[in-house]
């Protein structure tokens, strides 16, 4: 009986000793690669903000042509401006200093220019007069390039008369409608009948009267009657 008890106690002591020992950590599995992977050059732009050098296609891309200034610079007006007697013109030929002159359109509508002689100008646009001058000058200077500048649009004028604060004539150097012409004339007087305003327009040998009701336009109605004025138009405020 004593022998059996001793064996049982010894077994318990062995079990307790084994459980108290710390467990060995599990060994990590071997790495699949023995050395780190080599660096692969990136396709992005290099550090320092410098752009990558262009490829063959970009290097051969054609350079756009330089922007050439148009004739609208300086004192020149739109090429669609219609010339009138009294307009002050500056006409020059490129690389020909002797062919430069300041010319007023005569009351008969004509001008005179060296190598071009006498030719009509009133009623023509700036582009049309430029082409006509070039055609004549190129008889003597085949490569001539003519420039026409309107220094002062004196000939194109409209007139406002009647019961306005500042009646008179006004230069038509930009598009002006009836309301704007009345503003240039200082507006109507308190006794003006603004709903019976007339625009007198000469068409050939006839004069046409165009009705204008200030009250309608002031209220934002029937705005089509606020027409753009033409050279020679007369606004009559009764």
C-alpha positions as CSV (number, residue, x, y, z in Angstrom):
1,X,0.0,0.0,0.0
2,X,2.9,2.4,0.8
3,X,4.5,1.6,-2.5
4,X,1.4,2.5,-4.5
5,X,1.0,5.9,-2.7
6,X,4.7,6.8,-3.5
7,X,4.3,6.2,-7.2
8,X,1.2,8.3,-7.4
9,X,2.8,11.2,-5.6
10,X,5.8,11.0,-7.9
11,X,3.6,11.2,-11.0
12,X,1.8,14.3,-9.7
13,X,5.2,16.0,-9.1
14,X,6.4,15.2,-12.6
15,X,3.2,16.6,-14.2
16,X,3.5,19.8,-12.1
17,X,7.1,20.4,-13.1
18,X,6.3,20.0,-16.8
19,X,3.4,22.5,-16.7
20,X,5.5,25.2,-14.9
21,X,8.2,25.3,-17.6
22,X,7.8,28.1,-20.2
23,X,6.8,26.9,-23.7
24,X,9.4,27.4,-26.4
25,X,8.3,29.9,-29.1
26,X,7.4,28.4,-32.4
27,X,10.1,29.0,-34.9
28,X,9.1,31.3,-37.8
29,X,8.8,29.7,-41.2
30,X,11.8,30.3,-43.5
31,X,11.5,33.3,-45.8
32,X,10.8,32.6,-49.4
33,X,13.4,35.1,-50.5
34,X,16.9,35.1,-49.2
35,X,17.6,38.8,-50.1
36,X,15.5,41.9,-50.5
37,X,14.0,42.5,-54.0
38,X,16.1,44.9,-56.2
39,X,14.8,48.5,-56.6
40,X,12.8,49.0,-59.8
41,X,13.1,52.4,-61.4
42,X,9.8,54.3,-61.1
43,X,8.0,55.7,-64.2
44,X,7.1,58.9,-62.3
45,X,8.9,62.2,-62.7
46,X,12.3,62.4,-60.8
47,X,12.5,64.0,-57.5
48,X,13.1,67.8,-57.3
49,X,10.1,68.8,-59.4
50,X,11.9,68.3,-62.7
51,X,9.8,67.0,-65.6
52,X,10.8,64.0,-67.5
53,X,12.4,64.5,-70.8
54,X,9.9,64.5,-73.7
55,X,9.6,61.4,-75.9
56,X,10.4,61.4,-79.6
57,X,6.8,62.3,-80.5
58,X,6.7,65.3,-78.3
59,X,10.1,66.5,-79.3
60,X,9.0,66.7,-83.0
61,X,5.7,68.6,-82.3
62,X,5.6,71.7,-84.5
63,X,5.8,75.1,-82.8
64,X,2.6,77.2,-83.3
65,X,3.1,80.3,-85.5
66,X,3.4,83.7,-83.7
67,X,0.3,85.8,-83.2
68,X,0.3,88.7,-85.6
69,X,-1.5,91.8,-84.4
70,X,-4.5,92.8,-86.4
71,X,-5.4,96.2,-87.8
72,X,-7.7,97.0,-84.9
73,X,-4.8,98.2,-82.8
74,X,-4.1,101.9,-82.1
75,X,-6.6,104.4,-83.6
76,X,-7.9,102.0,-86.1
77,X,-11.6,101.1,-86.0
78,X,-13.4,98.0,-87.1
79,X,-12.9,97.1,-90.7
80,X,-16.7,97.4,-91.1
81,X,-16.8,101.0,-90.2
82,X,-18.5,103.0,-93.0
83,X,-16.5,106.1,-94.0
84,X,-18.2,109.5,-94.3
85,X,-17.2,113.0,-95.5
86,X,-15.1,114.7,-92.9
87,X,-13.5,111.6,-91.4
88,X,-9.8,112.0,-90.6
89,X,-7.8,109.2,-92.0
90,X,-4.1,108.1,-91.6
91,X,-3.0,106.1,-94.7
92,X,0.4,104.5,-94.9
93,X,2.3,101.9,-97.0
94,X,4.5,99.5,-95.2
95,X,8.2,100.2,-95.6
96,X,7.5,103.3,-97.7
97,X,8.0,106.3,-95.5
98,X,7.2,108.7,-98.4
99,X,3.8,107.1,-98.8
100,X,2.3,108.2,-95.5
101,X,-0.3,110.9,-95.2
102,X,-3.1,112.3,-93.0
103,X,-6.2,112.8,-95.2
104,X,-9.7,114.2,-94.6
105,X,-12.5,112.8,-96.8
106,X,-13.7,115.7,-98.8
107,X,-17.4,116.9,-98.8
108,X,-17.8,115.2,-102.2
109,X,-16.7,111.9,-100.6
110,X,-13.4,111.6,-102.4
111,X,-9.7,111.5,-101.3
112,X,-6.3,111.8,-103.1
113,X,-3.3,109.7,-102.3
114,X,0.1,109.3,-103.9
115,X,0.4,106.6,-106.6
116,X,-3.4,106.0,-106.2
117,X,-4.7,109.3,-107.5
118,X,-8.2,110.4,-106.8
119,X,-10.8,107.9,-105.7
120,X,-14.1,107.8,-103.8
121,X,-14.0,106.9,-100.1
122,X,-17.4,108.0,-98.5
123,X,-19.8,105.1,-98.2
124,X,-17.0,102.5,-98.3
125,X,-15.9,100.5,-95.3
126,X,-12.3,100.7,-94.0
127,X,-11.6,97.3,-95.5
128,X,-13.0,98.3,-98.9
129,X,-11.0,101.5,-99.1
130,X,-7.8,99.6,-98.0
131,X,-8.3,97.1,-100.9
132,X,-9.0,99.8,-103.4
133,X,-5.8,101.7,-102.4
134,X,-3.7,98.5,-102.5
135,X,-5.0,97.7,-106.0
136,X,-3.9,101.1,-107.3
137,X,-0.6,101.4,-105.5
138,X,0.5,97.9,-106.5
139,X,0.6,99.0,-110.1
140,X,3.9,100.7,-109.1
141,X,4.8,98.8,-105.9
142,X,3.8,95.1,-106.4
143,X,4.4,94.2,-102.8
144,X,2.7,97.2,-101.2
145,X,0.7,96.7,-98.0
146,X,-1.6,99.6,-97.3
147,X,-3.0,100.5,-93.8
148,X,-6.0,102.8,-93.3
149,X,-6.6,104.2,-89.8
150,X,-9.5,106.3,-88.8
151,X,-8.0,108.9,-86.4
152,X,-11.3,110.7,-85.9
153,X,-14.8,109.7,-87.0
154,X,-16.0,113.2,-87.7
155,X,-18.2,112.5,-90.6
156,X,-20.6,110.0,-88.9
157,X,-22.9,112.1,-86.8
158,X,-26.5,111.9,-85.5
159,X,-28.6,114.9,-84.5
160,X,-31.0,115.4,-81.6
161,X,-33.3,118.4,-81.7
162,X,-36.4,119.6,-79.9
163,X,-37.2,119.6,-76.2
164,X,-34.0,118.2,-74.9
165,X,-31.5,119.8,-72.5
166,X,-28.5,119.8,-74.9
167,X,-29.7,119.6,-78.6
168,X,-27.0,119.2,-81.2
169,X,-25.0,116.8,-83.3
170,X,-23.0,113.9,-81.8
171,X,-20.2,111.8,-83.3
172,X,-21.3,108.2,-84.2
173,X,-18.0,106.6,-83.4
174,X,-19.7,103.5,-81.9
175,X,-23.2,101.9,-82.1
176,X,-25.7,104.3,-80.6
177,X,-29.5,103.7,-80.2
178,X,-32.3,106.2,-79.6
179,X,-32.1,106.0,-75.8
180,X,-28.4,106.6,-75.8
181,X,-28.8,109.5,-78.2
182,X,-31.3,111.1,-75.8
183,X,-28.9,110.6,-73.0
184,X,-26.1,112.3,-75.0
185,X,-28.5,115.2,-75.4
186,X,-29.0,115.5,-71.7
187,X,-32.5,113.9,-71.7
188,X,-35.9,115.4,-72.4
189,X,-37.2,118.5,-70.7
190,X,-40.2,118.3,-68.4
191,X,-42.6,119.6,-71.2
192,X,-41.5,117.2,-73.9
193,X,-44.0,114.8,-75.3
194,X,-41.7,111.7,-75.1
195,X,-44.3,109.3,-76.5
196,X,-44.3,111.0,-79.9
197,X,-40.6,111.1,-80.6
198,X,-39.6,110.6,-84.3
199,X,-36.4,109.4,-85.9
200,X,-36.0,111.0,-89.4
201,X,-33.9,108.8,-91.7
202,X,-32.9,109.8,-95.2
203,X,-33.1,106.9,-97.7
204,X,-32.0,108.0,-101.1
205,X,-34.2,111.0,-102.0
206,X,-36.9,110.1,-99.4
207,X,-37.1,110.7,-95.7
208,X,-38.8,108.1,-93.5
209,X,-40.2,108.9,-90.0
210,X,-39.7,106.1,-87.4
211,X,-41.9,106.4,-84.3
212,X,-40.4,106.0,-80.8
213,X,-42.4,105.9,-77.6
214,X,-40.1,106.6,-74.6
215,X,-42.6,105.3,-72.1
216,X,-42.7,101.9,-73.6
217,X,-39.0,101.4,-73.7
218,X,-38.6,102.8,-70.2
219,X,-41.0,100.1,-68.9
220,X,-39.1,97.4,-70.9
221,X,-41.8,96.9,-73.5
222,X,-41.6,97.1,-77.3
223,X,-37.9,97.3,-77.2
224,X,-37.5,96.7,-80.9
225,X,-38.3,100.4,-81.5
226,X,-35.1,101.4,-79.7
227,X,-33.2,101.1,-83.0
228,X,-29.5,101.7,-83.7
229,X,-29.1,105.0,-85.4
230,X,-27.3,105.5,-88.7
231,X,-25.2,108.4,-89.8
232,X,-27.4,111.4,-90.6
233,X,-30.3,110.3,-88.5
234,X,-32.2,113.1,-86.7
235,X,-34.1,112.4,-83.4
236,X,-36.9,114.9,-83.0
237,X,-38.4,115.3,-79.5
238,X,-41.6,117.4,-79.7
